Amino acid sequence: MKPPTSSGASVAKQAVRDKDGRSNGRLADTYREAVTVDPRRQVPRADAVLADPRVVSAVDRLGRSAVKAAVDAALDVVRRGEAEPGAAADLAVALLPASASSLRPVLNATGVVLHTNLGRAPLSAAAVDALVAAAGYVDVEYDVDTGARARRGRGAVDALTEAVPSAEAAHVVNNGAAALVLAATALAASREIVVSRGELVEIGDGFRLPDLLMSTGARLREVGTTNRTKLSDYADAIDDDVAFVLKVHPSNFVVTGFTSAVPVGELATLGRPVVVDIGSGLLRPDPLLTTEPDATTVLRDGAALVTASGDKLLGGPQAGLVLGRRDLVDRLRTHPLARALRVDKLTLAALEATVRGPVTPTAQALHLDTELLRRRAVAVSEELAASGVAAAVVPHAGVVGGGGAPGVEIAGWAVALDPSYAERLRLGDPCIVGVVDDGRCLLDLRCVPADRDRDITKAVVEA
């Protein structure tokens, strides 16, 4: 049997004296080095940091996996010698995420009101309150008066039909494309849809309208040309196999020049239901957006159904809206596909609050007074100049975005900075997304809440 192995420290201690028992300086130095504690041994254990009361409370808010990731990151910093071991818990707390979601709040300083990459319409305070209230148990399909099952989403549907009196009924699905797909499936599977060639659009992210419609089993009968379609083109295509006539608002581009299109009122004379995809979700006319179709006017002009998005000009959550004739809406609502496309209680709550509630942030941004916007930009610019940051106020046109009102520019102003600020502000806290144009970083305050202007100033100074 081998004798037990001595520890490194014991061996070094024995070696301090030479074979004659006299002290050996060189070996003594070796001993001192051997017994010096390795700095890595001072790194606290993960379970010790996890036991810190602040970290324990964070587990209830964020979940153990997110908290453990922050603790591990903090301990890695200590191991690299970039922080003292005693600071591990403080560092872990500092590294905790703000929420359990990876989505990061952003200040939209682009001037694009419905920025698709930034989530389109910001919800109103009323919609946020409704969403939070609906996060628990709610009577989404329950009648508290009778104790019986109730119609799902009745509050949101009633709000829509009250806002659009020309609609006999309404239905809500999970997005605008789904609304159109449901209409095609329920009304035109194995039949034909007549549509102008100039309206077969690509709606973003590579999805094309013809592909979506044909995926339902419907066949498309294209009429007219890219730039000109006449009523006679539609009339010549109508036969017993045609389920409906589709009109699509080309919401993300504009065709100008030698063009013609057939208005809804004339299409309604063809003897087939007219389904109109207005896209942006405008429920009533807006004097700022005179070329943008709205549900009230289109239905009044003779459309049988209107489909639209909820998270664009309506200013609500992502949803697909169907409004129009009761018999057609009922066919869509009772179709088996409707179950796969239905929305949850959170969407229904936010949508109802958006329709019934106060002016939305989207509407406020679109109709923001130009002079007020200029004064805010000047105030930010002057504060920055006082802090030694070169800044100027320049004209900058805002746009609707999100595929709404293409070609429409909204007069406004922006704070111009050195272009290097774009990345620094984007990576900072808060995250501020501006736009780089003509060698400048432009911060357009149109979509920034006025009470966050100081946050913009502070972030620029610290960037």
C-alpha positions as CSV (number, residue, x, y, z in Angstrom):
1,M,0.0,0.0,0.0
2,K,1.3,3.5,-0.9
3,P,1.7,5.9,2.0
4,P,-0.7,8.8,2.2
5,T,0.3,11.7,0.0
6,S,1.2,14.9,1.9
7,S,-0.5,18.1,0.9
8,G,1.5,20.7,-1.1
9,A,1.6,23.0,1.9
10,S,2.9,20.2,4.2
11,V,5.6,19.2,1.7
12,A,6.7,22.8,1.5
13,K,6.8,23.2,5.3
14,Q,9.0,20.2,5.6
15,A,11.3,21.5,3.0
16,V,11.9,24.8,4.8
17,R,14.7,23.3,6.8
18,D,17.6,21.5,5.1
19,K,18.8,18.0,6.0
20,D,20.9,19.5,8.8
21,G,17.8,21.2,10.4
22,R,19.0,24.7,9.5
23,S,16.7,27.2,8.0
24,N,16.8,27.5,4.2
25,G,15.8,30.9,2.9
26,R,15.1,29.8,-0.7
27,L,12.9,27.0,0.5
28,A,11.1,29.3,2.9
29,D,10.1,31.5,0.0
30,T,8.8,28.5,-1.7
31,Y,6.7,27.7,1.4
32,R,5.2,31.2,1.5
33,E,4.2,31.0,-2.1
34,A,2.7,27.6,-1.6
35,V,0.5,28.6,1.4
36,T,-0.6,31.9,-0.3
37,V,-4.3,31.5,-1.1
38,D,-5.1,31.2,-4.8
39,P,-7.4,34.2,-5.6
40,R,-9.8,31.9,-7.3
41,R,-10.4,30.2,-3.9
42,Q,-11.8,33.6,-2.7
43,V,-14.6,33.6,-5.4
44,P,-17.8,32.9,-3.5
45,R,-19.9,29.9,-4.2
46,A,-22.9,30.4,-6.5
47,D,-25.3,29.1,-3.8
48,A,-23.9,31.7,-1.4
49,V,-24.7,34.5,-3.9
50,L,-28.1,33.0,-4.6
51,A,-28.8,33.2,-0.9
52,D,-28.4,37.0,-0.8
53,P,-31.9,38.4,0.1
54,R,-31.9,40.7,-3.0
55,V,-31.2,37.7,-5.2
56,V,-33.8,35.5,-3.5
57,S,-36.5,38.1,-4.1
58,A,-35.5,38.4,-7.7
59,V,-36.2,34.7,-8.3
60,D,-39.9,35.4,-7.5
61,R,-40.0,38.2,-10.0
62,L,-37.8,36.8,-12.8
63,G,-37.5,33.1,-12.3
64,R,-34.5,31.0,-11.2
65,S,-32.9,30.5,-14.6
66,A,-32.7,34.2,-15.4
67,V,-31.3,35.0,-11.9
68,K,-28.8,32.1,-12.0
69,A,-27.6,33.4,-15.4
70,A,-26.9,36.8,-13.8
71,V,-25.1,35.2,-10.8
72,D,-22.9,33.1,-13.1
73,A,-22.0,36.2,-15.2
74,A,-21.1,38.1,-12.0
75,L,-18.9,35.2,-10.8
76,D,-17.2,35.1,-14.2
77,V,-16.3,38.7,-13.8
78,V,-14.8,38.1,-10.3
79,R,-12.8,35.1,-11.6
80,R,-11.3,37.3,-14.3
81,G,-10.1,39.6,-11.6
82,E,-12.3,42.5,-12.8
83,A,-14.2,42.8,-9.5
84,E,-13.6,42.0,-5.9
85,P,-15.0,38.8,-4.5
86,G,-17.0,40.7,-1.9
87,A,-18.8,42.6,-4.7
88,A,-20.2,39.4,-6.4
89,A,-23.7,39.8,-5.0
90,D,-23.9,43.5,-5.8
91,L,-22.7,42.8,-9.3
92,A,-25.2,39.9,-9.7
93,V,-28.0,42.3,-8.7
94,A,-26.8,44.9,-11.2
95,L,-26.8,42.3,-13.9
96,L,-30.4,41.1,-13.3
97,P,-32.7,41.8,-16.3
98,A,-35.5,44.3,-16.0
99,S,-38.1,41.7,-16.7
100,A,-38.4,38.0,-17.5
101,S,-39.0,38.8,-21.2
102,S,-36.1,39.4,-23.5
103,L,-38.0,42.2,-25.3
104,R,-36.4,45.5,-24.6
105,P,-38.3,48.8,-24.3
106,V,-37.2,51.3,-27.0
107,L,-37.6,55.1,-27.4
108,N,-38.7,55.5,-31.0
109,A,-36.9,58.6,-32.3
110,T,-37.2,57.7,-36.0
111,G,-40.3,59.7,-36.8
112,V,-41.9,56.5,-38.2
113,V,-45.1,56.3,-36.2
114,L,-46.0,52.6,-37.0
115,H,-42.5,51.2,-37.1
116,T,-43.0,47.5,-37.8
117,N,-39.5,46.5,-36.4
118,L,-40.4,48.3,-33.2
119,G,-43.8,46.6,-32.7
120,R,-46.0,49.1,-34.6
121,A,-48.6,50.8,-32.5
122,P,-47.8,51.6,-28.8
123,L,-50.8,50.9,-26.7
124,S,-52.7,53.6,-24.8
125,A,-52.7,53.7,-21.0
126,A,-56.3,52.5,-21.1
127,A,-55.3,49.5,-23.2
128,V,-52.4,48.6,-21.0
129,D,-54.6,48.8,-17.9
130,A,-57.2,46.5,-19.6
131,L,-54.5,44.1,-20.6
132,V,-53.2,43.9,-17.1
133,A,-56.7,43.4,-15.7
134,A,-57.3,40.6,-18.1
135,A,-54.1,38.8,-17.1
136,G,-55.9,37.0,-14.4
137,Y,-59.3,35.1,-14.5
138,V,-61.8,37.1,-16.5
139,D,-65.3,36.5,-17.9
140,V,-64.0,36.1,-21.5
141,E,-66.6,33.4,-22.2
142,Y,-68.7,33.5,-19.1
143,D,-71.9,35.3,-18.2
144,V,-71.7,36.2,-14.5
145,D,-75.4,37.0,-14.4
146,T,-76.7,33.6,-15.6
147,G,-73.7,31.4,-14.8
148,A,-73.8,30.2,-18.4
149,R,-71.3,30.2,-21.2
150,A,-71.2,33.5,-23.1
151,R,-70.1,34.7,-26.6
152,R,-66.3,35.1,-26.7
153,G,-65.0,38.6,-27.2
154,R,-68.5,40.2,-27.1
155,G,-67.1,43.5,-25.6
156,A,-64.6,44.0,-28.3
157,V,-67.0,43.1,-31.1
158,D,-69.7,45.4,-29.7
159,A,-67.1,48.2,-29.5
160,L,-66.2,47.7,-33.2
161,T,-69.8,47.8,-34.4
162,E,-70.6,50.8,-32.3
163,A,-67.5,52.6,-33.8
164,V,-68.5,51.6,-37.3
165,P,-72.3,51.8,-37.5
166,S,-72.3,50.7,-41.2
167,A,-71.1,47.3,-40.0
168,E,-73.8,44.8,-39.1
169,A,-71.4,42.5,-37.4
170,A,-67.7,42.1,-36.6
171,H,-65.2,39.3,-35.9
172,V,-61.6,39.4,-34.6
173,V,-58.8,37.1,-35.5
174,N,-55.0,37.2,-34.8
175,N,-53.8,39.5,-37.6
176,G,-54.8,41.2,-40.8
177,A,-53.6,38.5,-43.2
178,A,-55.5,35.9,-41.1
179,A,-58.7,38.0,-41.6
180,L,-58.3,37.8,-45.4
181,V,-57.4,34.1,-45.4
182,L,-60.4,33.3,-43.3
183,A,-62.7,35.2,-45.7
184,A,-61.2,33.4,-48.7
185,T,-61.5,30.0,-47.0
186,A,-65.0,30.4,-45.8
187,L,-66.4,32.1,-48.9
188,A,-64.3,31.0,-51.8
189,A,-62.7,27.6,-51.3
190,S,-62.7,25.7,-54.6
191,R,-64.2,28.8,-56.2
192,E,-62.8,32.0,-57.8
193,I,-61.8,35.4,-56.5
194,V,-61.7,38.2,-59.0
195,V,-58.9,40.7,-58.3
196,S,-57.0,43.4,-60.2
197,R,-53.5,42.6,-61.2
198,G,-52.4,45.9,-59.8
199,E,-53.5,44.9,-56.3
200,L,-51.6,41.6,-56.0
201,V,-49.2,43.0,-53.5
202,E,-46.4,41.6,-51.4
203,I,-47.2,42.5,-47.8
204,G,-43.8,42.2,-46.2
205,D,-41.3,39.7,-45.1
206,G,-41.6,37.9,-48.4
207,F,-45.3,37.0,-48.1
208,R,-47.3,37.6,-51.2
209,L,-51.0,38.1,-51.4
210,P,-51.6,35.6,-54.3
211,D,-49.8,32.9,-52.3
212,L,-51.8,33.5,-49.2
213,L,-55.1,33.4,-51.1
214,M,-54.3,30.3,-53.2
215,S,-53.3,28.5,-50.0
216,T,-56.9,28.5,-49.0
217,G,-58.0,26.5,-52.1
218,A,-59.4,29.5,-53.8
219,R,-58.5,30.3,-57.4
220,L,-57.6,33.8,-58.5
221,R,-58.9,35.4,-61.7
222,E,-56.7,38.4,-62.4
223,V,-58.2,41.2,-64.4
224,G,-56.9,44.5,-65.8
225,T,-53.2,45.5,-65.9
226,T,-50.6,46.6,-63.4
227,N,-51.5,50.3,-63.8
228,R,-55.1,50.3,-65.2
229,T,-58.2,48.3,-64.4
230,K,-61.7,49.1,-65.6
231,L,-65.2,48.1,-64.4
232,S,-65.6,46.1,-67.7
233,D,-62.6,44.0,-66.8
234,Y,-64.3,42.9,-63.6
235,A,-67.7,42.4,-65.4
236,D,-66.2,40.2,-68.1
237,A,-64.8,37.9,-65.4
238,I,-68.0,37.4,-63.4
239,D,-69.6,34.0,-63.8
240,D,-71.2,31.4,-61.5
241,D,-67.9,30.2,-60.2
242,V,-66.9,33.6,-58.8
243,A,-67.4,33.8,-55.0
244,F,-66.5,37.4,-54.5
245,V,-64.6,40.4,-55.9
246,L,-61.6,41.4,-53.9
247,K,-60.2,45.0,-53.7
248,V,-56.9,45.5,-51.9
249,H,-55.5,48.8,-50.8
250,P,-51.9,48.9,-52.0
251,S,-50.8,50.2,-48.6
252,N,-47.1,50.0,-48.9
253,F,-46.5,51.6,-52.4
254,V,-48.0,54.2,-54.7
255,V,-48.5,53.9,-58.5
256,T,-48.7,57.3,-60.2
257,G,-49.1,58.5,-63.8
258,F,-51.3,56.7,-66.3
259,T,-53.4,54.8,-63.8
260,S,-57.0,53.9,-63.1
261,A,-58.9,51.8,-60.5
262,V,-62.5,51.0,-59.9
263,P,-64.1,52.4,-56.8
264,V,-66.0,50.2,-54.4
265,G,-69.4,51.7,-55.2
266,E,-69.0,50.5,-58.9
267,L,-67.7,47.1,-57.9
268,A,-70.8,46.6,-55.7
269,T,-73.0,46.7,-58.9
270,L,-71.5,43.5,-60.2
271,G,-73.8,41.1,-58.3
272,R,-71.1,39.5,-56.2
273,P,-70.0,40.4,-52.6
274,V,-67.1,42.9,-52.5
275,V,-64.4,42.2,-50.0
276,V,-62.1,45.1,-49.3
277,D,-58.8,44.8,-47.5
278,I,-58.2,48.3,-46.3
279,G,-55.0,47.2,-44.5
280,S,-54.3,49.9,-42.0
281,G,-57.3,49.7,-39.7
282,L,-58.6,53.2,-40.0
283,L,-62.3,53.0,-38.8
284,R,-63.3,56.5,-39.8
285,P,-62.0,59.2,-42.2
286,D,-58.9,61.1,-41.0
287,P,-58.4,64.6,-42.5
288,L,-54.7,64.1,-42.4
289,L,-54.8,60.9,-44.5
290,T,-57.2,61.7,-47.3
291,T,-56.1,58.9,-49.5
292,E,-56.3,56.2,-46.8
293,P,-59.5,54.1,-47.0
294,D,-61.6,53.7,-43.8
295,A,-64.0,51.0,-42.8
296,T,-67.0,53.3,-42.3
297,T,-66.8,54.8,-45.8
298,V,-66.0,51.6,-47.6
299,L,-68.9,49.7,-46.1
300,R,-71.2,52.6,-46.8
301,D,-70.1,52.6,-50.4
302,G,-71.3,49.0,-50.8
303,A,-68.6,46.6,-49.6
304,A,-69.9,43.4,-48.1
305,L,-66.9,42.8,-45.9
306,V,-63.9,44.9,-44.8
307,T,-60.7,43.3,-43.4
308,A,-58.0,45.3,-41.6
309,S,-55.2,45.2,-39.0
310,G,-55.6,46.3,-35.4
311,D,-52.1,47.4,-34.7
312,K,-51.8,50.1,-37.4
313,L,-53.8,53.3,-37.6
314,L,-56.4,51.9,-35.1
315,G,-53.5,52.1,-32.6
316,G,-54.3,48.8,-30.8
317,P,-52.8,45.3,-30.4
318,Q,-52.0,43.0,-33.2
319,A,-55.4,41.7,-34.5
320,G,-57.3,41.1,-37.7
321,L,-60.6,42.8,-38.0
322,V,-63.6,41.7,-40.1
323,L,-66.6,44.0,-40.4
324,G,-69.6,43.9,-42.6
325,R,-72.8,42.0,-43.5
326,R,-74.0,39.8,-40.6
327,D,-74.6,36.7,-42.8
328,L,-71.0,36.8,-44.2
329,V,-69.4,37.5,-40.8
330,D,-71.3,34.6,-39.3
331,R,-70.0,32.3,-42.0
332,L,-66.5,33.3,-41.2
333,R,-67.1,33.1,-37.4
334,T,-68.5,29.6,-37.5
335,H,-65.9,28.2,-40.0
336,P,-63.6,25.6,-38.4
337,L,-60.5,27.7,-39.4
338,A,-61.8,30.5,-37.2
339,R,-60.9,28.5,-34.1
340,A,-57.3,28.3,-35.2
341,L,-57.2,32.0,-35.8
342,R,-58.9,33.2,-32.7
343,V,-57.3,35.8,-30.3
344,D,-56.7,35.5,-26.6
345,K,-58.3,37.4,-23.8
346,L,-55.4,39.9,-23.6
347,T,-55.9,41.0,-27.2
348,L,-59.6,41.3,-26.8
349,A,-59.2,43.4,-23.7
350,A,-56.6,45.7,-25.2
351,L,-58.6,46.0,-28.5
352,E,-61.9,46.9,-26.7
353,A,-60.1,49.5,-24.6
354,T,-58.4,51.0,-27.7
355,V,-61.7,51.4,-29.6
356,R,-63.7,52.7,-26.6
357,G,-60.9,54.6,-24.8
358,P,-59.2,57.9,-25.2
359,V,-57.1,59.1,-28.1
360,T,-54.3,56.6,-28.8
361,P,-50.6,57.4,-28.9
362,T,-50.7,56.6,-32.6
363,A,-53.3,59.3,-33.2
364,Q,-51.4,61.7,-30.9
365,A,-48.2,61.3,-32.8
366,L,-49.8,61.7,-36.2
367,H,-51.6,64.9,-35.2
368,L,-48.9,66.4,-33.0
369,D,-48.7,70.1,-33.4
370,T,-45.6,71.0,-35.6
371,E,-44.7,74.1,-33.5
372,L,-44.9,72.1,-30.3
373,L,-42.6,69.5,-31.8
374,R,-40.2,72.2,-32.8
375,R,-40.1,73.7,-29.3
376,R,-39.4,70.4,-27.8
377,A,-36.5,69.8,-30.2
378,V,-35.1,73.3,-29.5
379,A,-35.3,72.6,-25.7
380,V,-33.4,69.3,-26.1
381,S,-30.8,70.9,-28.4
382,E,-30.2,73.8,-26.0
383,E,-29.7,71.5,-23.1
384,L,-27.3,69.4,-25.0
385,A,-25.3,72.5,-26.1
386,A,-25.1,73.6,-22.5
387,S,-23.6,70.3,-21.7
388,G,-21.0,70.7,-24.5
389,V,-22.7,68.5,-27.1
390,A,-23.0,69.9,-30.6
391,A,-26.6,69.7,-31.7
392,A,-28.9,71.5,-34.1
393,V,-32.6,71.5,-34.9
394,V,-33.4,70.6,-38.5
395,P,-36.6,69.9,-40.5
396,H,-37.5,66.3,-40.6
397,A,-40.6,64.7,-42.2
398,G,-42.4,62.0,-40.2
399,V,-44.2,59.1,-41.9
400,V,-47.1,56.8,-40.9
401,G,-45.1,53.5,-41.5
402,G,-46.5,50.0,-41.1
403,G,-47.7,50.0,-44.7
404,G,-50.1,52.9,-44.1
405,A,-50.5,56.1,-46.1
406,P,-47.5,55.5,-48.5
407,G,-46.1,58.7,-49.8
408,V,-47.6,60.9,-47.1
409,E,-45.0,63.0,-45.2
410,I,-45.8,64.8,-42.0
411,A,-43.9,68.0,-41.5
412,G,-41.8,68.0,-38.3
413,W,-38.4,68.6,-36.7
414,A,-35.5,66.6,-35.3
415,V,-32.4,67.1,-33.2
416,A,-29.3,66.5,-35.4
417,L,-26.2,65.0,-33.8
418,D,-22.9,63.5,-34.9
419,P,-23.6,60.2,-36.7
420,S,-21.5,58.3,-34.1
421,Y,-24.4,58.8,-31.6
422,A,-26.7,56.4,-33.5
423,E,-24.9,53.3,-32.3
424,R,-24.1,54.6,-28.8
425,L,-27.7,55.5,-28.2
426,R,-29.0,52.3,-29.6
427,L,-26.8,50.3,-27.2
428,G,-27.5,52.5,-24.2
429,D,-30.1,52.4,-21.5
430,P,-32.7,53.5,-22.3
431,C,-32.3,52.2,-25.9
432,I,-32.9,55.1,-28.2
433,V,-33.4,54.4,-31.9
434,G,-32.9,57.3,-34.2
435,V,-32.2,57.6,-37.9
436,V,-29.0,58.3,-39.8
437,D,-29.5,60.6,-42.7
438,D,-27.1,62.8,-44.7
439,G,-24.2,62.1,-42.3
440,R,-26.2,63.0,-39.2
441,C,-27.9,61.1,-36.4
442,L,-31.4,62.5,-36.3
443,L,-33.6,62.2,-33.2
444,D,-37.3,62.9,-34.1
445,L,-39.3,63.4,-30.9
446,R,-42.7,62.8,-32.6
447,C,-43.2,59.3,-31.2
448,V,-41.3,60.0,-27.9
449,P,-43.6,60.9,-25.0
450,A,-42.9,64.5,-23.9
451,D,-42.1,63.4,-20.4
452,R,-39.2,61.3,-21.8
453,D,-37.4,64.3,-23.4
454,R,-35.1,64.6,-20.5
455,D,-34.2,60.9,-20.8
456,I,-33.2,61.6,-24.4
457,T,-31.0,64.6,-23.2
458,K,-29.4,62.6,-20.4
459,A,-28.7,59.6,-22.6
460,V,-27.0,61.8,-25.3
461,V,-24.8,63.5,-22.7
462,E,-23.7,60.2,-21.2
463,A,-23.2,58.4,-24.5
